[in-house]
Amino acid sequence: AIVDPAYGRPLTVAQLEPDYNQELGRFLPIEELTSFVLAEEELKKMPRFWQQQRATVQVAAGNDAGQSSWAVLEVSLGRLGR
């Protein structure tokens, strides 16, 4: 989830699932996920998100039994080539 400054609260932008890696010939568990790209094209309904210098990102694990607490990260968006 990311905090949209226009909305003022976290909004879910992705649900990560284990992904099949053809090169390795197996599914990669979430524990091996080391990065995630937030693409501006995918967040067109949140234009103010990209206007801030720092973004709040929240990550939680979930399964059939429930959801973990949110881990909150502050991420620098910098100028991003602008």
N, C-alpha and C positions, 0 to 999 in steps of 0.2 A: 504494500500500500504506500501511497505517497500523499503528503499533505498538500492539498490544493489551496493556495493562498486566497483565491476568490471564494472558496467554499468554507475554508477554515477547519476542515477535519480530514482525516485520512480516507482515501478512496482506493479501493482495490484496483490494481492495474494489471496484475498477472497472478495466476495460480500455477506454480511450478510443479511439474511431474517428472519422474524419471524419464530420461530420453535415450533412445537407441543410438549408439555410436557405431556406425558401419565400420570405421577404421579398427575399433577394438573388438567388434563382433559381439557386443553385449550392451545391456542397458546400463546407463550411468546413474547411480543413486544420487539423491539430492546432496549427500555428504561430499560428493566429488564436484559439485557445481561451484565454480570459482568466480564466475562473473555473470552479469545480466545487463543487457543493453536496454536503456529506456530510450525509445526512438520518438522524436518530436512528431513524426507522421502518425504514430499510434496514439498520441495524446492531444489530438486537435481540439478536443473539447475542454482542454485545460491550458489555454494559451498563457495564462499568468504564471504557470509553473516555471516556464523557461525564462521569465523576466527577473527572477530572484537570483541572488548570488549563492545562496546556500539552500539546499532542499532537505526536508525531513523525510526519511525513508523508514518504513516499519516492516519487519519481517516476522512471521510466526509460522510454526510448524503445526500441521493439523492432520488428523486421521479420524477413523470412525469413533474413537473414544472422546474426541474433543480437540481443542486448540491450545497451544502453549501461550505463554505470555508474549507480548510483542517485544522484539529487540528493536530499539530505536537508534537510527544512525543519522548523523548530520553529514551531508555530502556537499562538497564544494562544486558548484556548477561553473565557476570561473567565467571566462568570456566565451569559451567554446567556439573560438574562431570568429567571433563577431567583432 
